[in-house]
Amino acid sequence: MTLEVEHLSVADLVRDVSFEVGAGERVGLIGESGSGKSLTALSVLGLLPDELRATGSVRLDGQELLTASERELSRLRGNEMAMVFQEPMTALNPAMRIGRQVTEPFRAHRPPGRPAAELLDAVGLPGTARAYPHQLSGGQRQRVVLAMALANDPSLLICDEPTTALDVTVQAQILSLIKTSLSAESSLLFITHDLAVVASVCDRVLVMHEGEIVEHGSTRDVLTSPQHSYTRRLLAASDLEATR
Ligand SMILES: Nc1ncnc2c1ncn2[C@@H]1O[C@H](COP(=O)(O)OP(=O)(O)OP(=O)(O)O)[C@@H](O)[C@H]1O
């Protein structure tokens, strides 16, 4: 799978953004709040709010997504692309048992996919199939969302601040689960404002500032010898040294 984003713009909030994510690559998209990271991800997923329109090109294995029908996008989101957002409750149905939710991605599939218990075991949640979301902790709910996202073995996983709402120890568990559960051929676009997270998860990083990508390179290069003044400020303001 290759994701090619070319000259993507969303109003004046995302401006002329271009990047590529190849098969098996783990790419971080970093930048402060409001820099356009989420709008970039939503454009890829075809989930922009109605009042915003993306221009340019977003291709998944050569298929243009910006002009794809809602039906096609929804098929791709169930199979090729999966996402995990900051707040797990937005992805979960509060009135549906966990076991049913994790098998929801298979509902239209013949033959049916893996059993709920197996999917839940894989994210460290054995015996929770009959629970409702409110009976789980925030970290456990995010594990459920991850189980749903990984159920169809997507070729592209997009995570938008998946650990920001969680406390530090739980953050580390979820990050490690993302790293170990994503298959080696699957690609990852990981949005965060936390440079320590990028350092632990990503091979490559894109730095976004005021709607534009101002710097990109290997995680090591960008974090050890940043070229752009904004990246230098971002590093200076982070506690990256302290977390090493
Ligand atoms: N529906 C919308 N209509 C108008 N402006 C919007 C809309 N959604 C987001 N914006 C604005 O677009 C800019 C980029 O937002 P975006 O959510 O992509 O930022 P972000 O980098 O992901 O920040 P955060 O880390 O806070 O999520 C912000 O200034 C935001 O206020």
The ligand as an SDF file (V2000), in Angstrom:
LIG
                    3D

 31 33  0  0  0  0  0  0  0  0999 V2000
  -15.0800   22.6590   10.6410 N   0  0  0  0  0  0  0  0  0  0  0  0
  -14.1820   23.6540   10.7140 C   0  0  0  0  0  0  0  0  0  0  0  0
  -14.4610   24.8760   10.2070 N   0  0  0  0  0  0  0  0  0  0  0  0
  -13.5590   25.8750   10.2680 C   0  0  0  0  0  0  0  0  0  0  0  0
  -12.3390   25.7630   10.8170 N   0  0  0  0  0  0  0  0  0  0  0  0
  -12.0050   24.5760   11.3390 C   0  0  0  0  0  0  0  0  0  0  0  0
  -12.9030   23.4540   11.3100 C   0  0  0  0  0  0  0  0  0  0  0  0
  -12.2870   22.4000   11.8910 N   0  0  0  0  0  0  0  0  0  0  0  0
  -11.0570   22.8420   12.2670 C   0  0  0  0  0  0  0  0  0  0  0  0
  -10.8920   24.1380   11.9380 N   0  0  0  0  0  0  0  0  0  0  0  0
   -9.6870   24.9580   12.1870 C   0  0  0  0  0  0  0  0  0  0  0  0
   -8.6380   24.4390   11.3710 O   0  0  0  0  0  0  0  0  0  0  0  0
   -7.3800   24.5620   12.0330 C   0  0  0  0  0  0  0  0  0  0  0  0
   -6.6750   23.2390   12.0240 C   0  0  0  0  0  0  0  0  0  0  0  0
   -7.4060   22.3150   12.8240 O   0  0  0  0  0  0  0  0  0  0  0  0
   -6.9070   20.8280   13.1200 P   0  0  0  0  0  0  0  0  0  0  0  0
   -7.9520   20.1850   13.9620 O   0  0  0  0  0  0  0  0  0  0  0  0
   -6.5370   20.1650   11.8550 O   0  0  0  0  0  0  0  0  0  0  0  0
   -5.6030   21.1030   13.9800 O   0  0  0  0  0  0  0  0  0  0  0  0
   -4.6740   20.0660   14.7420 P   0  0  0  0  0  0  0  0  0  0  0  0
   -3.2970   20.3740   14.3220 O   0  0  0  0  0  0  0  0  0  0  0  0
   -5.1580   18.6740   14.5300 O   0  0  0  0  0  0  0  0  0  0  0  0
   -4.8840   20.4950   16.2350 O   0  0  0  0  0  0  0  0  0  0  0  0
   -5.2640   19.5950   17.5250 P   0  0  0  0  0  0  0  0  0  0  0  0
   -3.9910   18.9540   17.9260 O   0  0  0  0  0  0  0  0  0  0  0  0
   -5.7480   20.6090   18.4920 O   0  0  0  0  0  0  0  0  0  0  0  0
   -6.3350   18.6370   17.0650 O   0  0  0  0  0  0  0  0  0  0  0  0
   -7.6900   25.1040   13.4190 C   0  0  0  0  0  0  0  0  0  0  0  0
   -7.4290   26.4960   13.4270 O   0  0  0  0  0  0  0  0  0  0  0  0
   -9.1580   24.8420   13.6010 C   0  0  0  0  0  0  0  0  0  0  0  0
   -9.7470   25.8130   14.4330 O   0  0  0  0  0  0  0  0  0  0  0  0
  1  2  1  0
  2  3  1  0
  2  7  2  0
  3  4  2  0
  4  5  1  0
  5  6  2  0
  6  7  1  0
  6 10  1  0
  7  8  1  0
  8  9  2  0
  9 10  1  0
 10 11  1  0
 11 12  1  0
 11 30  1  0
 12 13  1  0
 13 14  1  0
 13 28  1  0
 14 15  1  0
 15 16  1  0
 16 17  2  0
 16 18  1  0
 16 19  1  0
 19 20  1  0
 20 21  2  0
 20 22  1  0
 20 23  1  0
 23 24  1  0
 24 25  2  0
 24 26  1  0
 24 27  1  0
 28 29  1  0
 28 30  1  0
 30 31  1  0
M  END
$$$$
